[in-house]
């Protein structure tokens, strides 16, 4: 981190001593490493307030990693296991990520604000749907009849298709951040797509082979999700080290100076002039 020392050389008329003011500036690479924003936001709030990015990443990873392991059906887990972790969806995925998103909004970081709030609300949606108290699945039928209902699964499938489109839009913005973050969102596109395919196939899985096909679609979704999870843990380690000044051996893999460098949009977002 480069430090620029601005020394005020004008003394007050009453003979007060010279005052020395030290400001710390981050390069775009350093700013992007601790915030998922390729260009620094206006103002100095990032230096005076805490960094909410680590909270957002860990708030996403804890319920997400659990969900992926369930999709991979490890140790007897499966889609029915989601109900048991609805608390993590509410409090870690929903509350923690939205708090991080609000923090990014205060700092002026538009893109991470949108990412954290969108996926944070997504976790709230899953928690609400899987919460037995709400009885959403039961409203479609008793027991397995509700979970296999055509209307219920079609609605879930349409939602996951929409989330795949949202992830694609966010991926377009992520290509100017860093490799692990862009890769994480890219794999979310396919994760939501395969979950949607499983949702659409579930009501019509009347044989053992068709049921196995649905489970295979969920495993494929879990495979793409595992890539997202590994990328997320990569980012979490980098952010945790950067927040306390620990030397991190992991490269930032910055993309801001590789893809569309010096664009007018980047300059406007950073409050500077276009190159």
KALINJO-V150072 format. One record per run of one state. SS is the DSSP state (hx for helix, st for strand, lp for the rest). FROM is the first residue (numbers start at 1). TO is the last residue. If there is no record, write none. Layout:
ss:SS from:FROM to:TO
ss:SS from:FROM to:TO
This chain:
ss:lp from:1 to:2
ss:st from:3 to:7
ss:lp from:8 to:19
ss:st from:20 to:24
ss:lp from:25 to:27
ss:hx from:28 to:34
ss:lp from:35 to:44
ss:hx from:45 to:48
ss:lp from:49 to:52
ss:hx from:53 to:71
ss:lp from:72 to:73
ss:hx from:74 to:76
ss:lp from:77 to:78
ss:hx from:79 to:107
ss:lp from:108 to:109
ss:hx from:110 to:130
ss:lp from:131 to:137
ss:hx from:138 to:140
ss:lp from:141 to:143
ss:hx from:144 to:147
ss:lp from:148 to:149
ss:hx from:150 to:174
ss:lp from:175 to:177
ss:st from:178 to:178
ss:hx from:179 to:202
ss:lp from:203 to:207
ss:hx from:208 to:244
ss:lp from:245 to:253
ss:st from:254 to:254
ss:lp from:255 to:263
ss:hx from:264 to:270
ss:lp from:271 to:275
